[in-house]
Amino acid sequence: DVAEARGSTAALAPRLNQALRDIPASQWSGELLISLTRALREGGHTAEARALLTSDPKLSTDIPELRLETLLGDLRESASARVVASLDSLASRWSPARFTLAEAQFFAGMSDSALANYGRVTSDPRHPQAGAAFERLYLIEEAPTSPAVRTLGRIAWERWRGQSARARTLADSLYQALPLNGPLGARAALEAADLRFEGN
């Protein structure tokens, strides 16, 4: 709680995980387990997060939030069809995973499927990711079959997993290849500028 209030969960998570290593994860509260695995994953400690989640396979079966954390760790490593299929299975029985499914589909270049799932998210204006889903929806609707949209999905994935240098290279290439007077060209220019600013 203190780490979350101070915004230092990423720094504290590995130490807390080490300190709790003698206590089986099945004895932790669900809230602590979810918070710790999320902080480990977001801090780049994917292996530690996965080890924690697989220490008792029943946990991710019983608690959908933990199943989602497992799949987010997998997605961080690869935006593959296998991960997308697993997220689809989870979203079919637990609707809060719908936005993550749409993001994974966007990352993987599955624009049509992503469009449909972003649309489902935006149908509920109270959904916490409704605004982000609308933004993706408008982007894909411009040209759902365009290779530029697939490249923008790859850029988004690289940024999401903290690979800013790779994202910047892709964004610069796309910016140079597209005309600026179109929406996709303008988006590529914004992505390239944003990533260059982050790198300074």
N, C-alpha and C positions, 0 to 999 in steps of 0.2 A: 504493500500500500504506500509506504514512504517513497519507494523508487518510482512508482507510477505518478505520485504527486509531484516529484521533482523532475520527472521526465528522464530518468536515468536507468530505465529497465534494461536497455541493451547492454549497458556496462555491468550491471549487477547480476544479470541472469546466469552467466557461467559460474560465478562464485556461489550463488544460491543453489544452483543445480548440484555443484560439488558438495556443498554443505549438507544437502539432503540425500546424498547418495545411499546412505544406509537405511533409509525409510522407503519401503516399496511405494511406487507411485499410486497403487490402488488404495493406499491409506491416506492420500492427500485429498483435500477438498477439490471438487471439480473446477472451481473458480481459480484456485492456485495453479493447478495443472495446466489449464487453458492459458492463463496469463504467462506462465513460465515458458511453455513451449512456443507461444507466439513471440515472446521477447527473444528467445534463442534463435528462432527462424529469421526474424526481422534483423537481428544483429549479425546474420551470416553464419551462425553456428548450426547449420542444417543437420549435420551428423549427430550432434548432441540432442537436438530436438527429436530426431527420428529414433534415437536410442531410447529416449524417455517414453515415447509413444508406443514403441514395440516391446517395452519391458513387460507389459501386460496387454496382449492383443485384445482382450475383452473390453478394455477401456474405450478404444476408438469405435468398437461395435456398438456399445451402449450409449456413448455420448457423441452426437453428431458434430459438435464443435471440434472435438478432438479428431474425428475423421477428416474434417475440413482442414485442420492444421497439418495432418499427415499429407493430404493431397496438395496443399500449398507448398510444402517442402519439396514434393515431387515436381511441381510446376516450376519451382525456382530453378531446378536442374534441367528440365526439358518440357517444352510446350508440345508434348506428343499427343497422338490420338489416344493412347492408353490412358493418360491423365485426364483428358477431356471426357472419355467414356466413363471413368470412375466418378468424375464430378457430376456428369449427367445423371448417373445412378443415385448419387447423394441428393441432388436437387429435386429429383422426382419424389422423394419422400421427406425432404426438409427444405422448404422454400427459401430460407436465408442464404442457401448456397447458390441461388440462381444467378446473382450478379457475378460471382466468382466464375461460374460456368461460362457466362457470356464473355468475361474477360479472357479466360483460357482459350475459348474459340476464336476470339479476335487475335490473340497472340499467335495462335496456330494457323492463321490464314483462313479460317472457316467463316467467312464473312456472312453468308446467308444464315447459318445457324446462330451466329452471334447477334445478328440483327433481330431475329425472332425472340431471343432470350432477353436482350436489352428492352425490347418492346414489352415483354411480360413484366419486367421490373418497373418500367415507367407507368404501367397501368395502375400502380398504387402510388399516388403522390406523396404518401407518408413514408415510403421506403427510404431508409437512410442513404442509399446510393442512387436514388431516382435522378438527381441532377447529373451525376457522372454518367448514368446510363443514357440520358437524353443527349449529352454531348457526343458520346460514341455513336448513338443512333443517327444523328445528323451527319456525322462524318461518313459513316458507311453508306447511308442512303444516297450520297452524292454519286457514287460509282461503285456499287457492291462487288463487281467482278474485276475492278481495276487492280493491276499489280501494285500500284501505288498504295492502295488501301492495305494490301497484305504487308507491304514494307512498313507502313505506319504501325501496323500491329506488331511487327517484329521490333520496331523502335520502342514501342510502349512496353513490350516484354523485357527488353534489355534495361530500360529505365527502372521498371518495377523491381527487377532483381539486383539492382545496384551496379549494373555494368554501363556506366555513363559514357565511357570512352567508345565502346562499341556502338552505343546508340548515337553518339555524335558523328561517328564515321558514316553510319547509314543515313542519318538526317542530312548531312552535308551533301552526300551523293544524290539523294532524292531531290533536295532543293535545287541542285544544279541541273537535274534532268527534267524538271517540270516547269511549265510556264507559270509565272507569278500571278497572271490575271485570272486563274481558276482557284476554286476553293481548296483543292488538294495541294496545289503549289503554295498557296498562302499558308496552309497548315504546316507543310514541310519547312517553309521559311521560319515560321514561329518555333517549331521544334528545334531547328538548327541553332537559332539565336538563343533560345532558352538553355540549350545544352552547352553552348559556348560560354554563356554567362555563368553557369554552374561550375565550369571547369576553371574559371579565373579566380 
